[in-house]
């Protein structure tokens, strides 16, 4: 609210400016996924409080958007896969709505607005289905006008307002630059590490490490691959030795770090 002498507004503006500078200082130092996670779950919450952030970035290898779940709690694999479906999944639908709406920030409250496009009611139904209420969506377009980066904030404490939409629009360049830096650096590291690991592990060992990284038990892996539990255990012993790790958890962490997943639904992954 505006005070009669503007003091309240000035106080808010000073507070906003302080938060902006604080977050910019933090953002420019971020180069890893854990650091990005800590930022959006920490200082950034004071700017734009939320429980779920879904980041999307154009990926030539899948000819679409690669989505990442960034939240303080996990989402079931099949549920996130459904969200990310190119053929009518919620996230691609929102990206299309954003493009067709002139790349204006989408405000997703509990009910469609009077000027909302016809598909808004269906989209809000999908949002409720996935328990993702109160959302803001924005992105950055590529040279062809299509979505190059995509950011969707959900489970905000209140319905989005013009003020929060303006805040996201203002923060978008920093958010985009930070996420692009993280993903680009990660891709370069993965390439070098995967080249080294693939030169050490056999194809079967890479396959088993992938399943271990996804939290599967020896019995599950054995059943999936049509081999015995003891054979899986033998492969794991060799993997531990070759990777220089001592436990299943360390092997799983290494597998997640180097992103060995094959065929688990390209275009999505989550971090929580």
BELKADA-V630903 format. One record per helix or strand of 3 or more residues. SS is the DSSP state (a for helix, b for strand). FROM is the first residue (numbers start at 1). TO is the last residue. If there is no record, write none. Layout:
ss=(SS;SS)
from=(FROM;FROM)
to=(TO;TO)
This chain:
ss=(a;a;a;b;b;a;a;b;a;b;b;a;a;a;a;a;b)
from=(7;33;43;52;64;77;90;106;120;135;147;162;203;218;229;248;268)
to=(27;41;46;59;71;83;100;108;129;141;154;198;213;225;243;257;271)
